[in-house]
């Protein structure tokens, strides 16, 4: 992945990403307005995952991209190495700890200076 694409991924993640999980597995989700699904399609091309939608819920029109499973596990080093010191990084570290077993690693300490 070149520098532009790395910055593109991290920018979308910091601006609108959500580290989450369903009952079965951890996931990364990003929602964008239905008028502009192309950034999510680029994520799909770069990291895998799947774009769903368009959805119309509560007056909002959007697409959502989900990354799970082996593709998510493969992307963790990208996030770990490139997320800047910010609240999204603290959320990422907490999410890693919470889902360490499912993600196949021992977790990662939270930078308390950012998390506070």
Buried (B, 14 or more C-beta within 10 A) or exposed (E): EEEEBBEBBBEBBBEBBBBEBEEEEBBBBBBBEBEEBEBBEBBBEBBBBEBBBEEEEEEEEBBBBBBBBEBBBEBBEBBBEBBEEEEBBBBBBBBBBBBBEBBEBEBBEBEEEBEE
